[in-house]
Amino acid sequence: MNQNFDIIIVGGGAAGFFTAINIVERNTKLKVAILERGAEVLQKVRISGGGRCNVTHACFEPNELVKFYPRGEKELRGPFHQFCSGDTIEWFEKHGVELKIEGDGRMFPVSNSSQTIIDCFLTATQKLGIAVLTGQSVQSIFKKENEWKIETQTENYLAEKLILATGSNPKVWEMLQNFSHAVVSPVPSLFTFNIKDSRIKELPGVAAQVTVKVKDTKLSSTGPLLITHWGMSGPAILKLSAWGARILHDKNYQFTIFINWLNDKDTTDVEKKLKDLKQEHAKKSVSKKSPFELTNRLWESLVLASGIEAETKWADLSKIQLTNLANQLTNGTFQVNGKSTFKEEFVTAGGIDLKEINFKTMESKLHENLYFAGEIVNVDAITGGFNFQNAWTSGFIVASAV
């Protein structure tokens, strides 16, 4: 038996739900179903932002917002002019969810719980009569005349329009390749660096404002860096991992980074400053107190790494030791051996080739009545609520189109 719907959305995540709700709010006559392969819907929403759900980012200018997307920057400019972060805030407020801005621009529900977002979506789908069907893993997709046929393990569905919001699902990408769609092969994005190095071994939890560069590439990033038990994390590292997703994958996650622990200070200037300190603090111990905006523990570690013993006085520093210390501070070399997933937020670079999508409607250029929402396409962002904003914007545009 075939189950008939006007529109079927495959994928019970953020993009799938947002699309469905916006469609039926505009046209209550439409019969819409969401097919989810798992037993539970909205699982990624539940764990995102440490269980608080980082809904969007307080960046309200489309031309600025696109700069947070290593893949999709050019294509998202038009869509963000239609539905941007401000529209997201308004949409959730209208649906009873108030958002708040944190110091770094990330936005969360005032409740500090992702359950608030989940409840909002589940209430809306129920009220609008949207069928939410779990345990429906899609096995095959067919196009016959003006209808899409979707086969799951247990059911067959027919619909005039098909919307795919399946995120990074290789099986669905494979099915789309049978429909002549090109898929950019997925590689991890947003990951932390595994580094074993005596300079940071005893410093988990220490943070600094840095500039990081990857050797033999143009990759560079500025921002907070966090030392962890396995190496390095924090926005500076995550940004680098997103922008360098393909390059670092090609290097098999074995590469060298240079860290300027003083962010933008120049080696020559730092060496001059160290010479001044040698005069000013002649009788004081070098390693005891950091003269820069670094924690004392990190400062002490870099002093020792420069070949300066713990009790050495400033007056006793040799020219070579001063040069070594300036280099450790502004151009420290660290070897990266592998990566770790950032929290539970597994994001990939890759997906449907952007050239095959009409970004005014999010419709496939190859097949009529086939639409895409969310991370199924080759769009991804750095951490901070941007991947969700792409889900809301693409969902809104699909809803407007259908």
VENUR-V605388 format. One record per residue. N is the residue number from 1. D_CENTER is the distance of its C-alpha to the mean C-alpha in whole Angstrom. Layout:
[[N	D_CENTER] [N	D_CENTER]]
//
This chain:
[[1	41] [2	38] [3	36] [4	36] [5	34] [6	33] [7	29] [8	27] [9	24] [10	22] [11	19] [12	19] [13	16] [14	14] [15	15] [16	18] [17	20] [18	19] [19	21] [20	24] [21	24] [22	24] [23	27] [24	29] [25	29] [26	30] [27	33] [28	34] [29	36] [30	33] [31	33] [32	30] [33	28] [34	25] [35	25] [36	23] [37	23] [38	23] [39	25] [40	23] [41	21] [42	17] [43	16] [44	13] [45	13] [46	16] [47	14] [48	11] [49	11] [50	14] [51	16] [52	15] [53	13] [54	11] [55	12] [56	11] [57	12] [58	15] [59	15] [60	18] [61	19] [62	18] [63	18] [64	16] [65	13] [66	13] [67	13] [68	9] [69	9] [70	10] [71	11] [72	13] [73	14] [74	17] [75	17] [76	15] [77	18] [78	21] [79	19] [80	17] [81	21] [82	22] [83	19] [84	17] [85	16] [86	20] [87	20] [88	18] [89	20] [90	23] [91	22] [92	21] [93	24] [94	26] [95	25] [96	26] [97	23] [98	23] [99	20] [100	20] [101	18] [102	17] [103	18] [104	15] [105	14] [106	12] [107	14] [108	15] [109	19] [110	22] [111	23] [112	20] [113	19] [114	17] [115	21] [116	21] [117	19] [118	20] [119	24] [120	23] [121	22] [122	25] [123	27] [124	27] [125	27] [126	30] [127	32] [128	31] [129	32] [130	29] [131	30] [132	27] [133	28] [134	27] [135	27] [136	27] [137	26] [138	26] [139	29] [140	30] [141	30] [142	33] [143	34] [144	37] [145	39] [146	37] [147	35] [148	32] [149	33] [150	31] [151	32] [152	30] [153	32] [154	34] [155	34] [156	35] [157	33] [158	34] [159	33] [160	33] [161	29] [162	27] [163	23] [164	20] [165	17] [166	17] [167	13] [168	13] [169	17] [170	19] [171	22] [172	21] [173	20] [174	24] [175	26] [176	24] [177	25] [178	29] [179	29] [180	28] [181	25] [182	23] [183	20] [184	18] [185	17] [186	14] [187	13] [188	10] [189	7] [190	6] [191	9] [192	12] [193	15] [194	19] [195	21] [196	25] [197	27] [198	30] [199	29] [200	26] [201	27] [202	29] [203	26] [204	23] [205	22] [206	23] [207	20] [208	21] [209	20] [210	20] [211	20] [212	18] [213	20] [214	20] [215	23] [216	24] [217	21] [218	20] [219	17] [220	17] [221	15] [222	16] [223	15] [224	16] [225	16] [226	17] [227	20] [228	19] [229	22] [230	20] [231	19] [232	17] [233	13] [234	12] [235	10] [236	13] [237	12] [238	8] [239	9] [240	11] [241	10] [242	7] [243	10] [244	13] [245	11] [246	15] [247	17] [248	16] [249	16] [250	20] [251	21] [252	20] [253	18] [254	22] [255	22] [256	23] [257	21] [258	23] [259	22] [260	24] [261	24] [262	26] [263	23] [264	25] [265	29] [266	31] [267	32] [268	36] [269	35] [270	34] [271	37] [272	40] [273	38] [274	39] [275	42] [276	43] [277	42] [278	44] [279	47] [280	46] [281	45] [282	48] [283	49] [284	45] [285	43] [286	40] [287	38] [288	39] [289	37] [290	34] [291	35] [292	31] [293	28] [294	28] [295	28] [296	32] [297	31] [298	28] [299	31] [300	34] [301	32] [302	31] [303	35] [304	36] [305	34] [306	36] [307	39] [308	40] [309	42] [310	41] [311	44] [312	45] [313	46] [314	44] [315	48] [316	48] [317	45] [318	46] [319	44] [320	42] [321	41] [322	40] [323	38] [324	36] [325	35] [326	34] [327	32] [328	30] [329	29] [330	28] [331	27] [332	27] [333	26] [334	24] [335	24] [336	21] [337	22] [338	19] [339	15] [340	14] [341	11] [342	9] [343	11] [344	11] [345	8] [346	8] [347	6] [348	9] [349	10] [350	13] [351	15] [352	18] [353	19] [354	18] [355	22] [356	23] [357	22] [358	23] [359	21] [360	24] [361	24] [362	21] [363	24] [364	24] [365	27] [366	29] [367	29] [368	30] [369	29] [370	26] [371	23] [372	19] [373	16] [374	12] [375	11] [376	14] [377	14] [378	13] [379	10] [380	6] [381	5] [382	4] [383	4] [384	7] [385	7] [386	7] [387	6] [388	9] [389	11] [390	11] [391	12] [392	15] [393	16] [394	16] [395	18] [396	20] [397	21] [398	22] [399	24] [400	26] [401	27] [402	28]]
//
